[in-house]
């Protein structure tokens, strides 16, 4: 065998690496090696997400894992335990670092079954984030939908700052999400500046961002984090979205996620308001600077949080 033969036999390499398929009945979820996130979620021939193909990169954060911080970090700088750090600016047009450090890294499969996979990744120390994290994400598909359990453990010798989030885009209708119906069980929204950095809290009551009662999105532009979430008796907060074909989709998340970011994608040409991002987050944008809801992991400590996607079909008598 000549040098290069084995590599050539593997080409072309998918931009997101290995495609891991989960199947439960007529449900199918594809998890990817690069970033460890979700590429697609179908029921029969219906796609629930604003998915991308196996020959494409994950544009606009589609289905990606947001660790060790979700959303934006102004200037990419922060101080932790008296030391100042600088991470690369991957949103240079706005001067921000966005969505953490693991979105483009290769993950490995720790456990795999027909309806379940555990993806794992070690985030080694690097300039700007000199800490060690071992991350495991368990995806389980069942008759109730998809459950995603994230565990991150500080493997280093000193404490580290930590945040986590997920970035599913729910598909509405081709061309517009204006007719889609949305419910957000949040009493407070974070106003942001032109760079997407929070500037303060505002009650949603009386504003265009009050979706506590389900209503059409209409022309409302959304790119905000919502807090003070109402939770059901089981401790879960639920954001509901009705898009195409009478399908209602619920994004649910436990108390580890006190923040949810929503985006209607107005400034993203590849989204163009035909889908809606609903992002469970452990902390608001810029938390590495403000300390707001930031998780501090001491050596050996672990964070665990669970969120999921629950699809139902609406009928005239309610939901099924």
Secondary structure, 3 states (H helix, E strand, C coil): CCCCHHHHHCCCCCCCCCEEEEEECCEEEEEECECCCEEEEEECCEECECCCCCCCCCHHHCCEEEEECCCEEECCEEEECCEEEECCCCECCCCEEECECCCCCECEEEEECCCEEEEEEEECCECCECCCEEEEEEEEEECCEEEEEEEEEECCCCCEEEEEEEEEEEECECCECCCCEEECCEEEEEEECCCCCEEEEEECCCCCCCCCCCEECCCCCCEEEEEEECCCCCCCEEEEEECCCCEEEEEEECCCCCEEEEECCCCCCCCCCCEEEEEEECCCCCHHHHCCCCEEECCCCEEEEEEEEEEEEEECCEEC
